[in-house]
Amino acid sequence: MKEIKPRLALDAYVLAQGVKTGVYRVCDELFPRLATSGRVDVRFVAREGQEAAIADYLQSNEIPVSLHTTPAAPSADADVLLCPFGVAPANWRADDQVLKAHIIHDLIAIHRPEYFSQEASAEVRDIVAGLTEETVIFTISEHTRKDLLECRPDLRPEQITVAPLAASKMFRPCSDFAIRAAMREKYGIPAGVPYLLSVATLEIRKNLDQVVHAFLRFCDQHPESEMHLVLAGMAGWKLEKFDDALSAADDRDRGHRIIATGFVDDADLSALYSDAQCFVYLSRYEGFGLPPLEAMACGTPVICANNSSLPEVVGDAGLLLDTDDLQGVVQAIGQVAASETLRQELSRRGLARAGQFSWDRCAALVADTLVRAHAQRQAARGGAAPGRKVEASQPLGSRPEPLAGFLGYDDGAVGPSFEAHLLSVPARIRTDRPGWPAWTDRLPSTTGSAAQEGGLRTRGSMKQDRPGQPLVSYVTVVRNNVATLARTIESVQAQTYGNVEHIVLDGASSDGTFELVKAHGDRLDYFASAPDEGLYDALDKAVQLARGSLICVLNSDDWLEPQAAEIAVQRLGADTGRAALLLSAALVHAEGIDHPWRPAFVHPGSYFTCAHVCHNAIYATRKAYECSGAYDASLKIAADFRWIMTCLEAGAKFVYTKEATLNYSLGGTSSNIMKHSLECMRIVAERFPCLSAAEVKGLYDSFFSLPGAVVKGHAERAESHMDFLRQLKARHHDRADLLSAVGWASVAVMQHPEDVPDESAPAPRGRFARRLKDAGKSLLVRYPRLYGAAAGGYRRLKG
């Protein structure tokens, strides 16, 4: 798949202004990463009079891109314009050839205009009013996305991508007491006294008057405490209530314990956060809420308001309270101040929570979204969409069916039927469960409850097949993976095919994952949270919830290509009434390069070579699951391999395509090559019970791609694989299914003696090293799982 690299213009006027607001921080983190991502061809665009400021920024930050002024004809210089705030310049807006993209931070100025000046509110209204059905929109939280759709219901939900922000790398625990002491002296914070901290622009929305009142009440209730209050941030607007609160502090002789630092240098922020006893943030409305995340990244306990987007950011890592619950805030401050154990626990949870947000992931999500949007726009205007080779107008079932085999396959090729070769499938390999699959729309009451489920189905909206448009179901099971799940959900929403559904089952997560799921609930067809007995037990439950004719298992750390469902329907739509599988390609991102992982030809010998197919790039019909039986939950890694082979033996039709439908993340449990190998051998032993343990191990050594990865205690490797296979065939001459499988594996892997070059002479050291390196690289293309495991092992050995 050849990647389209659009020319991306970044409107840099916020950076030129140099005022380090939240929007500035977004640009400062996001823009340099986009410039070096390799996905887009970036240029910084300066508005009139800001050229010198942007040039200085690029030079001081060593960003290797060019500076452009706004051209008379923008489309001659750029394909996409990304605006971080404000309305785009008039000539950019007038150029219809340029795709517009915009970041929407919040709609506070629309919903609560009293917090802003008339000019500021008007600017935000102009931004929102200028969004069109073609605009690529990013919001920084799910809450902002919902606000935007309520304000502009004419916008399509799929054109809005949630790109969560992150704390800068400069925010980390500061354990150097000398640095912390110097920071106190610089900002007038008395040495040795504990202090509460709030970091925010001093403006009415931040509710700092409530913070002051809570502090004063805490002092009244704890007269023995030396607690101080530090308010860090630039002066803002509409501060009458804040000034009244400070006056009340002076009247009660507490004013000297409230320190307003003004603007704090970036270099001092980590020390300021780290030295605080806790961080208090009672803002009435946030589009995201970076300060609590920065505090958590520094290991500072957080007491935070529970409104708007703040629960998305803080999760269960802080103490969340209503902004008007003054006594509740006072009690929370008292609990944190009194308990070292609680402070340590909140610090630990905060650090873990902050680690789930990443600027690198944010930038990758933005870049991927812009690349897809540009490609789709080009295709709609007559260009070729990447990776799409099938004629959309071709009727289902009218295409010829070329055959797949060892010599390769064309897109849409069909593999042979192996029922005659393998005879009957032993019951133990089918892992039959009575009553499975029991197709259902919701989890039974024993595993789910009204409080722990939701989605469109629970409101009576049920999707189904349409004439010429079979429903495609994506099922995702997740546990404690808040970091990448939103990207997975967004990729389903971005499908170009018009009839898809998404089911998400959470395995009783404890890191805020289910809160993230619920935040996306208005776009999910069904979601629930319930304990399970592992990945494949959860998948068995999830698959039975699918209503679609085609079902795809989508991991929570992978994401779809936009045309994935369209490709599946085009290749498999005519076979929805029978047991059939589409095996498609996945893109593996490694070392800055996208490697296509194309499905290997699956045959009976794959029992011994392993079926090198990406499970999450498979689309299966309902009948395929009915024929195959459930996943084997006793397996932790290779149950998908067993399921694929069971489908093959059950006579399911296998369709192959090189078209990529998925982006696959290396790593995770499935890349544990040792456990994977042991489970594969167990599957062979159960499929062919006539084999001894030594024979199973011998077959593995003979055919598997990385036999040396298995522990050596199972059995000695045979000196001659051919002698071992001859003896095996002699001993099991009456097992036609075993002999057939060994024959297929032999053709797939082994070489004829006459075809092997003479390697008797030792190769030069350099040539041998290059061969090893080339062999390692080839593993990534053919066997990404094995590559991931091998690479991880190499890194551990290297230290």
PAVOLUM-111227 format. One record per residue (C-alpha): x, y, z. Coordinates in steps of 0.1 Angstrom, whole numbers, plus 5000, padded with zeros to 4 digits. Layout:
N
XYZ...
END
This chain:
799
500050005000501650324989501050605014499850945003501851215020499651535019501251885022500152005056500052375065500152455102498652785112501352905136499953235148499353105184503053025186503953365172502053535200504253355225501653375254501953035271498252955275496852605272496352645234500052755231501052435249499052225225500752385195504152365212503751985217501751885187503252085158506851975161505751615163503651645132506651805115508851495122506151225119506951135083503251095076502751455063504851715045504652005070505152365065504652635092502552925080503053275094500453545092501453895081503854055105504653725124507353585101510253675124508553535155507853195138511353185123512853235158510552955171511652705144515252785149515252775187513352445187515452295158512352205138513452095103510652245083510252555061508452875070505852995045503853305043500153295033500253254995497753414972496653074960497052844991496352524972499552574952501452524985499352295007496652025006495452055042495352355066495252275104494052565126494752525163492352815172490753115156489353155122491553075092492753365070490253465043492253345013492652995029488852985035488153084999490452814984488152514980491052294970492552305005491052065030490352255063491052095097490352255130491052185167488052265190489252305226485952385242482652565238482652745271482353085254479152975238477552785267478753035294479353365276479353545310482853405316484253605287484253935270481953995240484853985216486153645230482753485228482153615193485453465182484553115194481053145178482753235145485052935148482152695153479952865127482752825101482952445104481452265073480551915065483951875049486052015079488251765097487551835133489551735163488251785199490551745229487951545249484851335244482951605265483951875240482851645211479451605226479151975233479952045196477451795183474751945205475652295192476052185156473751875151474251915113477851795116478551425111479851245142482351055121484051385110485051455147488051285161488851295198492551355203493351365241496151585252499051495275501451645300504751765287507851555294509051835316506451745342507851475364508551425401511251655414513051485444515851735445515251935477517752205468515752275436512552285455513952515481515252755454511752755438510152845471512553135476512053255441508253275444507953385481506753055495507953015531510352735537509052425556505352505554502952265536500952425508497952365486498552455450496252565422497652645388495352845365494853175347493153395373489753425357486153375368485653025352488552875372486452925404489453035424487253225449485852885459489452755464490153045487486952985507487752615511491252705522489852955548487352705561490152445564492252685584489252755607488652385613492352305617493852595636496952395644497852365607500452575590498952515556499452785530497652835496499752905465497853035434500053025403498953185370498653505350495953755359492853715337489453875337486253925358487953875391485454045414484553735433488153635436489053975449486253955474487553615486491053765491489554055511487753805533491153635539492653965549489754035573490353705590494153755592494753475567495853685538499553635544499153265540497753305504500553355478499853455443503053385423501953525390503353355359505653065368508652975345508352635329511652535345510052575380506752405374507752045383509352165416506252375423503952075417506151825435506552025466502852085471500951865496498151845471496752015440493252165441491352245409487752355411487252485376483552505366484152405330487152255311487652135275490351905288492152015320495852005316496852135351495451825370497251605345500551795350500051765388499551385385502651355362504651515391503151265416501051535434497751425450494851585431491451715444489451805414485951915402483851635387482351835358482851865321485951675308487751655341486651295350488051185316491451315326491651235363489650905363489950735397493450875403492151185423489451285446486551425425483951655440481251905431482552255428479952385452480452115478482652345499482652125530483451815509486451995495487552095530487251735542489251605512492051855520491951745556492151375546495151435523496951655548496451405576497351075559500751005544499350665532496650845512499051085497501350805486498350615471497050915452500550985440500950635427497650635410498250985395501550885380499950575365497050775351499251045336501350775319498250675299498251005280500851065253501651355230503251105206499950915204498051235200500251345171500051005155496251015157496051365142498451265114496650945106493351115105494551395082496151145058492950935057490751245052492951375024492951035007489151005009488751354996491051274966489150954959485751134960487151394936488451134912491751024927492550684939492050604976495050414990494750044992491450024974491749804943488149664940485749834917482949964940480349914912481049544908478049344920478449104949479048754937479748854901483548844903485548534893487148334921490848274915492448004936494948064965497847844971501547814978502348014947500448314961497048464954495248754939492848974959489648774964491348434958489748124974491647854991490847484984488647275007490547035029487646835043488646525023492246555035491646585072488446365076486646425109487746675135488146535170485546675194488246805217489647035191486247195184485947295221482147255219480147435245476447345249474347615235477147815219476748035201473548175217473148485196471848765219471549135220472549195256474549015282472448795305471548935338473948705356476948885340475649235333473249485348471549805338474050005357476949845339475749845303474550085277474650185240472150225212470649875217469649955253467650255239465850035213468050105183468949775166470949745134470549475109471349375073469949595046469349505010472749494994474449605026475149325051475849445086479449425097479949375135483149475152483649325187486249465211487149325245489249535267490649545302492749835316493649995283492450355284495450465264494550345230490850245231489550575219491650535187490050195182486550335186487150625163488450395136485150215136483250545134485350655104484450355082483450445046480950165046477550265059476349965079478549875108478149825145480549815174480249615206482749675235483049455265485149575294486549315318485849515350488749755344490149955373492050235354489150435340488750235308485050175314484550545320486050605286483750345271480750515287481950855274481650715238478350535246476250735223478250595194478550235205475849985197476349795229478749815258479049645292481449585320481649245338484349025351485648745328488048455329490448595303490648725268489048435250486248385275485448755270485648705232483148415234480748645251481348935227480948735195477548615206476448975208477049045172474049105150476049135118476448885089480148955091482048965124485549105131487449085164489149425169491749455196491649765218495249865207494649815170492750035146490949995113491750135079488850355067487850115039488049795061484349715062483849805026486649565016485149285037481749325022483149344986485149024991482848825012479348975008478148694985479048435011477248555042474948255043477747995045480747935067483348165053486348375064488048665047491748675056492949035049496249215054497349435083499849715085502549675112504149995123507849935133510950155132509050435114507950215085504550055077505149685068502249495052501449175070499648975043497848655053499748335047498148055028496447835054496547455049496547135070500347165075499747495092499247295124503047255124504147575108501547795125498947995107500648325101497448525098496348835118493348735138492049095139492149125101489748825097486048875089483948565096480348485089477948385116477848035101481648005105481348055143478447815144480547545127483747615146482547625182483747865208487247985214489247765239489447985270491947755286494447885260495848225268497648315235496948065207493148015209492748215177495147985159493047685171489847865160491347925125492347565120489047445133487247655107489547515080488647155091484947235093484947325056484747695059485547885027488848085030489048405010492348595008493248955000496349165002494349475009495049615043492049655067493849695100496749865118498349615141500249695173503349485180503749355215501449225242500748875254500548735219504148815213505448595240507048345217507748085244504148055257502848075221505047785211504047575240500347635233500747555196502347225205499447155229497047215200498946975178498946705206495146745211494446745173496546435167496346225199498245945184501446155187503846115216505246435233508646375216506946355182504946675188508246845197509946695166507346825143507647165158511447165154511047045118508547305106508047605129509547935120511447995152512047655167515047765187512847995208511247705228512847585260515247295253514047075281511246915261513346685240516646675221516446805186516646535159519946525141518146465109514646605104514146385073515046075093512646185120509846235094510445905077510145725110507045925119505345825087506245465092504845455127501545635117501045505082497345445090496645805100495645965067494846305083498246325100500146215069498246475048499046745072502746655073502846645036501446995033503947125058506746955040505847125007505547455025508847455044511447195031513847215003514946944979518646854983519346944947518047294953520247374983523347574974526747454986527447615019530447405029532847695027532547935057530948265048532948585054531948735088530449045073528348845048527148615076526148915097524349075069522448745063521348735099520249095098518349035065516748725079515548925110514049195088512248935067510548805098508749135103507249115068506148745071505648685108505149005128504248825160507448635160509448945150507949135180508948855204512448815189513049195190511949205226514248925236517149085218516549415237516549225270519749045262521449375250520349545282
END
